Amino acid sequence: MQRRGPVTVPHARGASGPVYYNCSMTAKVLKEVMQRVETWPEEAQEQLALETDAELARGVYQATQEELRAIDEALGEIDRGEVASEEEVAAVFAKFRPT
């Protein structure tokens, strides 16, 4: 799986950590979005371009409140030990890995 560098995402607990995105999936989604954007009025396209450029210039992704809640929920599950064992993970990979 191709990955790009980490994006630091702070969450409500005050901690932060790297988040990796699957580039091939991200590129596919971006291409689909851009096809839709091309149907927008020119002024709307320019506004999107300006906002996107400004976001990229900041260099740090700012997660939404919904994303932060999801991160906190996942961290809570980890804290409570609600994670798969190495054997369970290996079994799932074995089941779905192409042979």
Phi and psi restraints in degrees (value plus and minus 20) as a CYANA .aco file:
   2 GLN   PHI     -99.0   -59.0
   2 GLN   PSI     120.1   160.1
   3 ARG   PHI    -156.2  -116.2
   3 ARG   PSI     131.3   171.3
   4 ARG   PHI    -122.8   -82.8
   4 ARG   PSI     157.4   197.4
   5 GLY   PHI     -79.6   -39.6
   5 GLY   PSI     145.3   185.3
   6 PRO   PHI     -91.2   -51.2
   6 PRO   PSI     131.4   171.4
   7 VAL   PHI    -136.5   -96.5
   7 VAL   PSI     103.4   143.4
   8 THR   PHI     -97.2   -57.2
   8 THR   PSI     107.7   147.7
   9 VAL   PHI    -144.3  -104.3
   9 VAL   PSI      90.6   130.6
  10 PRO   PHI     -95.0   -55.0
  10 PRO   PSI     134.2   174.2
  11 HIS   PHI    -154.4  -114.4
  11 HIS   PSI     155.5   195.5
  12 ALA   PHI     -78.7   -38.7
  12 ALA   PSI     -45.3    -5.3
  13 ARG   PHI     -95.7   -55.7
  13 ARG   PSI     -26.7    13.3
  14 GLY   PHI      73.3   113.3
  14 GLY   PSI     -29.0    11.0
  15 ALA   PHI    -109.8   -69.8
  15 ALA   PSI     149.8   189.8
  16 SER   PHI    -170.3  -130.3
  16 SER   PSI     143.0   183.0
  17 GLY   PHI    -182.7  -142.7
  17 GLY   PSI     148.9   188.9
  18 PRO   PHI     -94.6   -54.6
  18 PRO   PSI     124.3   164.3
  19 VAL   PHI    -144.5  -104.5
  19 VAL   PSI     112.9   152.9
  20 TYR   PHI    -130.9   -90.9
  20 TYR   PSI     122.8   162.8
  21 TYR   PHI    -135.0   -95.0
  21 TYR   PSI     122.3   162.3
  22 ASN   PHI     -94.1   -54.1
  22 ASN   PSI      91.0   131.0
  23 CYS   PHI     -82.9   -42.9
  23 CYS   PSI     -59.7   -19.7
  24 SER   PHI     -85.4   -45.4
  24 SER   PSI     -60.1   -20.1
  25 MET   PHI     -90.2   -50.2
  25 MET   PSI     -61.9   -21.9
  26 THR   PHI     -81.7   -41.7
  26 THR   PSI     -63.7   -23.7
  27 ALA   PHI     -82.7   -42.7
  27 ALA   PSI     -61.1   -21.1
  28 LYS   PHI     -82.3   -42.3
  28 LYS   PSI     -66.6   -26.6
  29 VAL   PHI     -83.6   -43.6
  29 VAL   PSI     -62.7   -22.7
  30 LEU   PHI     -82.0   -42.0
  30 LEU   PSI     -59.9   -19.9
  31 LYS   PHI     -82.6   -42.6
  31 LYS   PSI     -61.7   -21.7
  32 GLU   PHI     -84.9   -44.9
  32 GLU   PSI     -62.0   -22.0
  33 VAL   PHI     -83.5   -43.5
  33 VAL   PSI     -63.9   -23.9
  34 MET   PHI     -83.4   -43.4
  34 MET   PSI     -54.1   -14.1
  35 GLN   PHI     -83.3   -43.3
  35 GLN   PSI     -58.5   -18.5
  36 ARG   PHI     -89.9   -49.9
  36 ARG   PSI     -61.0   -21.0
  37 VAL   PHI     -81.5   -41.5
  37 VAL   PSI     -55.0   -15.0
  38 GLU   PHI     -80.9   -40.9
  38 GLU   PSI     -37.7     2.3
  39 THR   PHI    -108.6   -68.6
  39 THR   PSI     -27.8    12.2
  40 TRP   PHI     -95.8   -55.8
  40 TRP   PSI     140.4   180.4
  41 PRO   PHI     -81.7   -41.7
  41 PRO   PSI     131.3   171.3
  42 GLU   PHI     -76.8   -36.8
  42 GLU   PSI     -59.1   -19.1
  43 GLU   PHI     -82.2   -42.2
  43 GLU   PSI     -61.0   -21.0
  44 ALA   PHI     -87.1   -47.1
  44 ALA   PSI     -58.3   -18.3
  45 GLN   PHI     -83.3   -43.3
  45 GLN   PSI     -62.6   -22.6
  46 GLU   PHI     -83.2   -43.2
  46 GLU   PSI     -61.0   -21.0
  47 GLN   PHI     -82.8   -42.8
  47 GLN   PSI     -64.2   -24.2
  48 LEU   PHI     -81.2   -41.2
  48 LEU   PSI     -63.4   -23.4
  49 ALA   PHI     -80.7   -40.7
  49 ALA   PSI     -63.3   -23.3
  50 LEU   PHI     -84.3   -44.3
  50 LEU   PSI     -65.3   -25.3
  51 GLU   PHI     -85.3   -45.3
  51 GLU   PSI     -61.0   -21.0
  52 THR   PHI     -84.7   -44.7
  52 THR   PSI     -64.1   -24.1
  53 ASP   PHI     -81.1   -41.1
  53 ASP   PSI     -62.3   -22.3
  54 ALA   PHI     -84.1   -44.1
  54 ALA   PSI     -61.4   -21.4
  55 GLU   PHI     -83.7   -43.7
  55 GLU   PSI     -64.2   -24.2
  56 LEU   PHI     -86.0   -46.0
  56 LEU   PSI     -53.7   -13.7
  57 ALA   PHI     -85.6   -45.6
  57 ALA   PSI     -48.6    -8.6
  58 ARG   PHI     -87.5   -47.5
  58 ARG   PSI     -49.9    -9.9
  59 GLY   PHI      58.5    98.5
  59 GLY   PSI     -27.6    12.4
  60 VAL   PHI    -149.5  -109.5
  60 VAL   PSI     106.5   146.5
  61 TYR   PHI     -92.7   -52.7
  61 TYR   PSI     111.5   151.5
  62 GLN   PHI    -123.8   -83.8
  62 GLN   PSI      90.2   130.2
  63 ALA   PHI     -87.4   -47.4
  63 ALA   PSI     129.8   169.8
  64 THR   PHI     -96.3   -56.3
  64 THR   PSI     146.3   186.3
  65 GLN   PHI     -80.3   -40.3
  65 GLN   PSI     -58.0   -18.0
  66 GLU   PHI     -82.7   -42.7
  66 GLU   PSI     -62.7   -22.7
  67 GLU   PHI     -85.1   -45.1
  67 GLU   PSI     -60.7   -20.7
  68 LEU   PHI     -84.1   -44.1
  68 LEU   PSI     -59.2   -19.2
  69 ARG   PHI     -83.3   -43.3
  69 ARG   PSI     -62.0   -22.0
  70 ALA   PHI     -83.7   -43.7
  70 ALA   PSI     -60.1   -20.1
  71 ILE   PHI     -83.6   -43.6
  71 ILE   PSI     -67.0   -27.0
  72 ASP   PHI     -81.8   -41.8
  72 ASP   PSI     -59.1   -19.1
  73 GLU   PHI     -82.6   -42.6
  73 GLU   PSI     -64.5   -24.5
  74 ALA   PHI     -84.0   -44.0
  74 ALA   PSI     -61.0   -21.0
  75 LEU   PHI     -84.5   -44.5
  75 LEU   PSI     -57.3   -17.3
  76 GLY   PHI     -82.1   -42.1
  76 GLY   PSI     -62.0   -22.0
  77 GLU   PHI     -80.7   -40.7
  77 GLU   PSI     -61.5   -21.5
  78 ILE   PHI     -84.3   -44.3
  78 ILE   PSI     -65.9   -25.9
  79 ASP   PHI     -78.7   -38.7
  79 ASP   PSI     -54.5   -14.5
  80 ARG   PHI    -104.4   -64.4
  80 ARG   PSI     -19.1    20.9
  81 GLY   PHI      58.7    98.7
  81 GLY   PSI      -1.8    38.2
  82 GLU   PHI    -106.6   -66.6
  82 GLU   PSI      43.0    83.0
  83 VAL   PHI    -149.6  -109.6
  83 VAL   PSI     135.8   175.8
  84 ALA   PHI     -94.3   -54.3
  84 ALA   PSI     126.2   166.2
  85 SER   PHI     -94.7   -54.7
  85 SER   PSI     145.5   185.5
  86 GLU   PHI     -79.2   -39.2
  86 GLU   PSI     -57.1   -17.1
  87 GLU   PHI     -86.0   -46.0
  87 GLU   PSI     -61.3   -21.3
  88 GLU   PHI     -84.8   -44.8
  88 GLU   PSI     -61.1   -21.1
  89 VAL   PHI     -84.4   -44.4
  89 VAL   PSI     -64.9   -24.9
  90 ALA   PHI     -81.1   -41.1
  90 ALA   PSI     -59.3   -19.3
  91 ALA   PHI     -84.3   -44.3
  91 ALA   PSI     -60.7   -20.7
  92 VAL   PHI     -86.4   -46.4
  92 VAL   PSI     -64.7   -24.7
  93 PHE   PHI     -81.6   -41.6
  93 PHE   PSI     -61.9   -21.9
  94 ALA   PHI     -82.9   -42.9
  94 ALA   PSI     -57.4   -17.4
  95 LYS   PHI     -88.7   -48.7
  95 LYS   PSI     -59.7   -19.7
  96 PHE   PHI    -125.4   -85.4
  96 PHE   PSI     -26.6    13.4
  97 ARG   PHI     -92.7   -52.7
  97 ARG   PSI     112.3   152.3
  98 PRO   PHI     -83.9   -43.9
  98 PRO   PSI     123.1   163.1
